[in-house]
Amino acid sequence: MKNQIERIRHSFQEVREMHSLIESEINEILTILSNNKHTKFLKNNEVENIFGKFEYKEIAGGRIRIIDNWRNDNIKLLRVGTTEVWVHKLIFPQTAYVFAKIYAEGLQDELDLTGGGGFCARHISWNPANPLSFHAYGGAIDFNPLKYPYGGDNKPPARVIEIFKEGGFAWGGDFSVRVTKDNMHFEFNHFLI
């Protein structure tokens, strides 16, 4: 009986040590992810892997026309307060969360989509020589383009940027020096769950 108790104690000790090791590794990975998640921008192949591939034809002005059912199956209209935007169904819940939080904090004037918006079937910078824009997948939203123009210095309030980042979005103002800053732009970069 005494030997059996010792074996059980030894087994529990091994389990504790293993748990401690795993917990340490998990914490290290979570630290790396949390340090990178708000500034990492997804690559085109990552966007396509997450949101799906679709067939399209080129049309004038850097726009495209999606020729399969992808748009109907994936792009949904989100309404929060007086704000309406078309986004991919996969980010619908966290976009709704972000908008609701912005409304709750009285910052809804920052959600002006006039001249901006979410889903838009086009290439980056409306240039057919560029890859497809994240907007073509319903994974990006532009706000207040007149107030925060592409390449300009004006930035949304820090709290708005923070709410979007908390909600799993990256901010175009964090683009690297090789890419023009896009202060009106927020794009999905990780799921909350």
LUMRO-710812 format. One line per field, with one value per residue (C-alpha): residue number from 1; chain; x, y, z. Coordinates in Angstrom, 3 decimals. Example, Ala and Ser with C-alpha at 12.3 -4.5 7.8 and 13.67 -1.06 7.14 Angstrom:
# residues 2
seq: [1 / 2]
mol: [A / A]
xx: [12.300 / 13.670]
yy: [-4.500 / -1.060]
zz: [7.800 / 7.140]
# end
This chain:
# residues 193
seq: [1 / 2 / 3 / 4 / 5 / 6 / 7 / 8 / 9 / 10 / 11 / 12 / 13 / 14 / 15 / 16 / 17 / 18 / 19 / 20 / 21 / 22 / 23 / 24 / 25 / 26 / 27 / 28 / 29 / 30 / 31 / 32 / 33 / 34 / 35 / 36 / 37 / 38 / 39 / 40 / 41 / 42 / 43 / 44 / 45 / 46 / 47 / 48 / 49 / 50 / 51 / 52 / 53 / 54 / 55 / 56 / 57 / 58 / 59 / 60 / 61 / 62 / 63 / 64 / 65 / 66 / 67 / 68 / 69 / 70 / 71 / 72 / 73 / 74 / 75 / 76 / 77 / 78 / 79 / 80 / 81 / 82 / 83 / 84 / 85 / 86 / 87 / 88 / 89 / 90 / 91 / 92 / 93 / 94 / 95 / 96 / 97 / 98 / 99 / 100 / 101 / 102 / 103 / 104 / 105 / 106 / 107 / 108 / 109 / 110 / 111 / 112 / 113 / 114 / 115 / 116 / 117 / 118 / 119 / 120 / 121 / 122 / 123 / 124 / 125 / 126 / 127 / 128 / 129 / 130 / 131 / 132 / 133 / 134 / 135 / 136 / 137 / 138 / 139 / 140 / 141 / 142 / 143 / 144 / 145 / 146 / 147 / 148 / 149 / 150 / 151 / 152 / 153 / 154 / 155 / 156 / 157 / 158 / 159 / 160 / 161 / 162 / 163 / 164 / 165 / 166 / 167 / 168 / 169 / 170 / 171 / 172 / 173 / 174 / 175 / 176 / 177 / 178 / 179 / 180 / 181 / 182 / 183 / 184 / 185 / 186 / 187 / 188 / 189 / 190 / 191 / 192 / 193]
mol: [A / A / A / A / A / A / A / A / A / A / A / A / A / A / A / A / A / A / A / A / A / A / A / A / A / A / A / A / A / A / A / A / A / A / A / A / A / A / A / A / A / A / A / A / A / A / A / A / A / A / A / A / A / A / A / A / A / A / A / A / A / A / A / A / A / A / A / A / A / A / A / A / A / A / A / A / A / A / A / A / A / A / A / A / A / A / A / A / A / A / A / A / A / A / A / A / A / A / A / A / A / A / A / A / A / A / A / A / A / A / A / A / A / A / A / A / A / A / A / A / A / A / A / A / A / A / A / A / A / A / A / A / A / A / A / A / A / A / A / A / A / A / A / A / A / A / A / A / A / A / A / A / A / A / A / A / A / A / A / A / A / A / A / A / A / A / A / A / A / A / A / A / A / A / A / A / A / A / A / A / A / A / A / A / A / A / A / A / A / A / A / A / A]
xx: [0.000 / 2.855 / 4.573 / 1.325 / 0.911 / 4.498 / 3.898 / 0.766 / 2.665 / 5.435 / 2.890 / 1.229 / 4.647 / 5.327 / 1.941 / 2.685 / 6.069 / 4.558 / 1.765 / 4.317 / 6.377 / 3.331 / 2.019 / 5.402 / 5.459 / 1.865 / 2.596 / 5.649 / 3.594 / 0.798 / 3.340 / 4.755 / 1.273 / 0.078 / 3.189 / 2.630 / -1.114 / -1.896 / 0.686 / 0.808 / -0.819 / -1.988 / -0.430 / -2.658 / -2.465 / -3.428 / -6.424 / -7.528 / -7.054 / -9.226 / -11.953 / -12.046 / -11.116 / -13.444 / -13.522 / -13.619 / -13.236 / -11.405 / -13.526 / -12.569 / -10.804 / -9.168 / -12.521 / -13.430 / -16.684 / -17.014 / -18.535 / -19.322 / -21.562 / -18.798 / -20.195 / -23.754 / -22.484 / -20.031 / -20.696 / -23.294 / -24.719 / -23.924 / -26.081 / -25.142 / -26.907 / -26.943 / -23.816 / -24.158 / -21.263 / -20.829 / -18.304 / -17.353 / -19.545 / -16.499 / -15.732 / -19.358 / -19.498 / -16.260 / -17.017 / -20.388 / -18.566 / -16.162 / -18.966 / -21.090 / -18.142 / -17.464 / -21.136 / -21.120 / -18.167 / -19.847 / -17.383 / -19.915 / -19.106 / -15.836 / -17.809 / -18.616 / -18.473 / -19.135 / -16.629 / -15.301 / -16.866 / -16.200 / -16.603 / -15.582 / -14.569 / -11.323 / -7.542 / -5.318 / -5.340 / -7.769 / -4.778 / -5.194 / -1.414 / -1.749 / -3.085 / -6.712 / -7.542 / -8.549 / -11.808 / -12.537 / -12.807 / -14.954 / -12.118 / -11.321 / -13.206 / -12.352 / -13.766 / -13.824 / -11.670 / -12.108 / -10.973 / -8.237 / -7.096 / -4.808 / -1.225 / -2.337 / -1.230 / -4.643 / -5.390 / -8.573 / -8.747 / -6.401 / -9.349 / -10.982 / -7.736 / -7.420 / -11.001 / -10.387 / -7.147 / -8.883 / -11.491 / -8.975 / -8.191 / -4.932 / -4.741 / -3.482 / -1.579 / 0.773 / 1.764 / 5.547 / 7.535 / 7.522 / 3.747 / 1.831 / 0.084 / -3.673 / -5.144 / -8.761 / -8.153 / -8.785 / -8.432 / -8.973 / -5.823 / -6.929 / -9.994 / -10.944 / -11.915]
yy: [0.000 / 2.356 / 1.739 / 2.418 / 5.762 / 6.711 / 5.863 / 8.022 / 10.924 / 10.533 / 10.514 / 13.667 / 15.339 / 14.438 / 15.858 / 19.100 / 19.454 / 18.795 / 21.296 / 23.903 / 23.339 / 23.515 / 26.609 / 28.299 / 27.490 / 28.670 / 31.945 / 32.499 / 31.950 / 34.221 / 36.955 / 36.736 / 36.824 / 39.720 / 41.735 / 41.182 / 40.950 / 44.659 / 45.570 / 42.428 / 42.843 / 39.713 / 38.753 / 38.269 / 34.475 / 34.569 / 36.772 / 34.366 / 31.355 / 32.958 / 34.597 / 32.285 / 32.445 / 33.778 / 34.088 / 37.557 / 39.600 / 42.885 / 45.954 / 49.602 / 51.730 / 48.950 / 47.435 / 43.774 / 41.902 / 38.719 / 36.109 / 33.276 / 33.084 / 34.069 / 37.571 / 36.381 / 33.628 / 35.733 / 39.487 / 40.679 / 44.091 / 45.200 / 47.903 / 49.472 / 52.691 / 54.774 / 53.094 / 50.497 / 48.640 / 45.484 / 43.046 / 39.391 / 37.133 / 35.798 / 39.215 / 40.316 / 39.637 / 41.390 / 44.332 / 44.682 / 44.594 / 47.352 / 49.566 / 49.023 / 49.940 / 53.090 / 54.078 / 53.288 / 55.632 / 58.439 / 58.314 / 57.394 / 60.504 / 58.756 / 56.037 / 58.307 / 56.098 / 58.860 / 58.181 / 55.134 / 51.850 / 48.151 / 45.613 / 46.986 / 44.693 / 46.345 / 46.296 / 48.135 / 51.868 / 51.137 / 50.028 / 46.755 / 46.226 / 45.820 / 42.760 / 42.692 / 45.030 / 43.636 / 45.520 / 43.020 / 40.338 / 42.407 / 42.454 / 46.190 / 49.392 / 53.017 / 55.806 / 59.563 / 59.700 / 63.469 / 63.932 / 61.252 / 61.185 / 58.548 / 59.631 / 62.497 / 63.311 / 63.520 / 60.481 / 59.172 / 59.621 / 57.262 / 55.597 / 54.680 / 53.102 / 51.261 / 49.908 / 48.583 / 46.928 / 45.385 / 44.097 / 42.240 / 44.886 / 46.455 / 50.163 / 51.560 / 54.240 / 51.444 / 50.597 / 50.437 / 53.240 / 51.363 / 51.756 / 55.026 / 55.553 / 55.069 / 56.595 / 56.003 / 52.266 / 49.369 / 45.752 / 42.405 / 40.774 / 38.189 / 36.480 / 37.244 / 33.660]
zz: [0.000 / 0.926 / -2.442 / -4.261 / -2.470 / -3.360 / -7.040 / -7.034 / -5.394 / -7.941 / -10.794 / -9.454 / -9.233 / -12.887 / -13.872 / -11.958 / -13.661 / -17.090 / -16.416 / -15.350 / -18.496 / -20.782 / -18.987 / -19.433 / -23.170 / -23.620 / -21.811 / -24.009 / -27.184 / -25.915 / -25.155 / -28.683 / -30.207 / -28.065 / -28.953 / -32.683 / -33.151 / -33.319 / -35.925 / -38.047 / -41.408 / -43.160 / -46.471 / -49.529 / -49.363 / -45.655 / -46.479 / -49.193 / -46.885 / -44.207 / -46.285 / -49.289 / -52.926 / -55.578 / -59.340 / -60.823 / -63.985 / -64.315 / -65.010 / -65.466 / -62.878 / -60.865 / -59.954 / -60.293 / -60.742 / -58.679 / -60.993 / -58.590 / -55.486 / -53.050 / -52.422 / -51.745 / -49.465 / -47.440 / -47.420 / -44.910 / -43.999 / -40.455 / -38.849 / -35.528 / -34.616 / -37.779 / -39.188 / -41.937 / -43.528 / -45.621 / -44.072 / -44.338 / -42.184 / -40.311 / -38.819 / -38.439 / -34.640 / -33.746 / -36.061 / -34.315 / -30.965 / -32.066 / -33.372 / -30.253 / -28.024 / -30.061 / -29.748 / -26.030 / -25.519 / -27.494 / -30.390 / -33.105 / -35.179 / -36.025 / -37.852 / -40.814 / -43.891 / -46.437 / -49.199 / -47.310 / -46.331 / -46.078 / -48.879 / -52.258 / -55.130 / -56.230 / -56.308 / -53.812 / -54.628 / -57.476 / -59.559 / -61.524 / -61.357 / -57.561 / -55.717 / -54.610 / -51.763 / -48.380 / -49.058 / -51.869 / -49.173 / -46.802 / -44.279 / -44.178 / -43.387 / -44.185 / -41.996 / -42.449 / -45.590 / -45.819 / -42.223 / -42.347 / -46.005 / -47.437 / -46.794 / -44.534 / -41.003 / -39.277 / -37.136 / -35.533 / -31.749 / -29.915 / -28.166 / -31.512 / -32.708 / -29.395 / -29.601 / -33.107 / -32.042 / -29.011 / -31.468 / -33.632 / -36.259 / -37.403 / -38.203 / -41.514 / -39.609 / -38.513 / -42.103 / -42.465 / -44.060 / -47.380 / -47.627 / -47.427 / -44.081 / -44.333 / -41.178 / -42.235 / -42.703 / -40.303 / -41.355 / -39.703 / -38.361 / -35.770 / -34.365 / -30.785 / -30.035]
# end
